[in-house]
Amino acid sequence: MSAFTVNVSGIAPSTTQESLHDFFTFCGAITSVDYNESENAAAIHFEKPSAAKTALMLNSGTLDGSTLTVSSDVAHADEEHVEGKEGIDQSDKPRAGIAAEYLAKGYQLSDQILQRAIEIDNKQGISQRFLSYFRSFDTTVGARTLGADQTLSGKVQQTVSAAAERAKGVDAEKGYSKTAGEYYSKALSSPFGQKVKTFYTDTSKQVLDIHEEARRIAADKKAATPPPAEPTQAAPAPLHEC
């Protein structure tokens, strides 16, 4: 059992352990979920304290139509930055970015929760591990895909699609978080690349900025989803001679 635990109550009777896990996994890696369905309550155990801290941000959030109460018996602090570790974990992301991912997925978070995310980022700052990853991604991948001294965010209109495709290959080669890396590469190399860069590296933002980033994430996911296959029509039955 992890020491980085939050307690959740007010869970809807229709909520399953799987959907509860899916909801809180946006905060970071979960080690286990103890779900007491008879009491509509659960204990979510996280791998890192920063993930538990993000989960507390979701107090009064909505899941399956029910308002959740998220609390903890102890205070959880963000862990120190560790040098030399490549890539990022979900819990390394800015809280405003995580809130945008919730909205893009279709979950309902009040503007009060979004403001709470902004305030945590303002108070704690964005993790150095995430900033190092994001800036390195912007400059290193930009140089390898666009040329020396080029950044993805600085490439506004020229060869946008080609740059994004090449960035995917570099992302996989470097072993970065694939899902995050693919989105960042496309977003940074898009016409709104500078706005995306500012959103993830600057703590100065408003609730409206989170809604805007959520729309970008949702649009990217929709574009990446293949259209449903058309149903095949059965061949007509052969005619038989009398």
N, C-alpha and C positions, 0 to 999 in steps of 0.2 A: 504494500500500500504506500502511495506517495504522500510526502508531507505537504505537497502543494495541492491542496484540496479546496473545492468550493462546495457549498451546500445549496441545493436548488429545491424550492418548494413551489406549490401552486401549479404543478404540471397537469396538463389536461389529461383526462382519463383515456383519450384516444392516442396519446403520445406513446410511441414504442421506445424501447431502449436504443434501437438503431437510429431513430430520428433524433433522439436526445443526443446521441454520440455525434451525429452529423452536424447538429446545431453548434455544439461546443468545440468541434474540431477546428473551426475557423480560428479559435484562440491559440491553438498550438497542439502539440502531440499529447494524446490522452493515454494514460497507462491502464486505467480501468474505470468502469462505471458501476456503482452500487445503486440499483434502482429498486425502490420500495413502492411498487405500484399500488398497494393497498392504502398507502398514505400520500400518494401523489408527490413523492419526494425522492431525491437522489443525491448522492455524493459523487462528484466528478473529480477524479484524481489525474493531475497533469504531470508531465515529465519535468517541466520547468516552472519556476515561480512567476516568470513574466507571463506565461500562459494563464495561470490562475488569476493574476492581476487583471489581465484583459477580460477574463470571464466575469469578474466583479463589475466591470464596466457595463455589462449587459443586464444589470438589475432593472426590473420593470420592462424588460424586453418581452416580445410576444412570440409564442410558439404554439401552433395548432389552435389559435384563437384564445389562448390562456396567457395571462400576465404572470411572468416568472419572478420569483424573489430569489436573488442570488446573493449569498453571504459567505463569510468565512470566519473561523474562530481566530485566525491569525492574520497579520498583515503580510502581503507578498511583495517582494521587491524585485526589480529587474536585475538579472545577473550581470556581472562585469563582462566587458568585451574581451574575447579571447583572440589573440593574434595568431595568424597562420592557418586559420580554418577557412577553407573555401566554401562558397555558397552561403545560403541563408536558410533558416528554419521559419516556419509560419509565425512563431512567436517573436521573431526579430523585426517583423514589419511594423511600420507606424500604426498606431491604433486607428487613426483616421482611415488609413488604407484598408485595414481589416474591416472597419465599419462599412466601407464602400463595397467590399466583397459580400458582406451579408445582404446589403440592399440589392446588389446585382443578382444574387441568388433568389431573391423574392421574399426574403424575410422582412418583417416589419420592425424597424427600430425608430423610436421617437426622436424628434429633434433634440430632446434633452439628452438622450444617450449619445447622439452624434456630437453634441457640444461637450459632453463628458470626455469623449475620445480626443477632441481637440485640446481640451485642458490638460489631459494627461501628457500628450505630446509636447505641449508648451512647457509643462512643469518638468518632465523627465528628459525631454529632448528625444530625438530619434536615435535609435541605437547605432553606435559607431560601426557595428558589424554590418548593419543594413546599408548605412551610408557608404561604407567602403565598397561593398558589393555593387551597389547601384551606380556609383560614380565610375568604378572600374569597368563595369559592364558597359556604360555609356561610352567611355573613352577607348577601352581595349577592343571591344567588339566593333566600335565605329572605325578604328584605325585598320582593323583586319578586313573589314567588309567594304569600307569607303575610301580608305587611303590614309596616309600619315597625317597626324594632327587633326583628324576628323572625328566628330562625335555623332552618335545617332540622333541626339536631340537637336543638334545644329543642322541636320540635314532635313530641310523642310519639304521641298517639293520634288527634288530630283531623285530619280531611281529609288523611290520609296519602297515599292514592292520587292524589288530585287535585293535591296539592303536587308529587309526583314527576313527574307528567305535565307540569305547567307548567314544572318545572325543566328538563326535557329541551329545551323550546323555547328557554329562556334560554341553556342550554349551547350549543346550535347557533348561536344568535345571536352569542354572544361568541367563538365560534371555539375553544372549549376542546377538549381531547382527548375525542372523542365517547364512546368506549367507557368510559374512566375516569369521565368526567363523568356518564354515565347511571347507572353503578353507585353512585357517591358520592351522587348526588341521591336515589336510592331508599333506599340504606342509611342516610343521615343522617336522612331523613324517616320512618324506620321506628321501631317501639318500642325497638329497640336502638341508636338513633342516637347517644346519648352514648357508648356502648361503642365504636362504630366511630370516632367522633371521637377518642377517647382512644388507640385503637390506632394511628392514623395521625399523631398529633401529639405523643405522649408516648413517650419511649424506654424507659420502665420497663415491661417486659412479660416474659412467660414463654413457653416453647415451646408450652404449652397454648393461649395466646392466638393464636398463628399458626395452629394447627390449627382453632381456632374460627372465625377469619376466613376460612380456606380453605373451610370448610363453608358460610359465608354466601355467598361468591363462587360456589361451585359450585351452590348452590341458586338463586341469581339467574340464572345462565346456563341452568339447567335450565328455570326458569319462562319464560325468554325464548325458548326453542327451540320452534317450532311443532310440534304432533304430526304424525307421518307421515300422509300422505293415505291414506285407505282405498282399497283396490283396487276399481276399477269392475268390476261384473259384466257379462259379455257378455249381450246380449239373446237370449232363446231363439229358436231358428230357427223360422221360420214353418212351420205345418203345410200339407202339400200334399195336395189331394184326389186320390184314386185315379181 
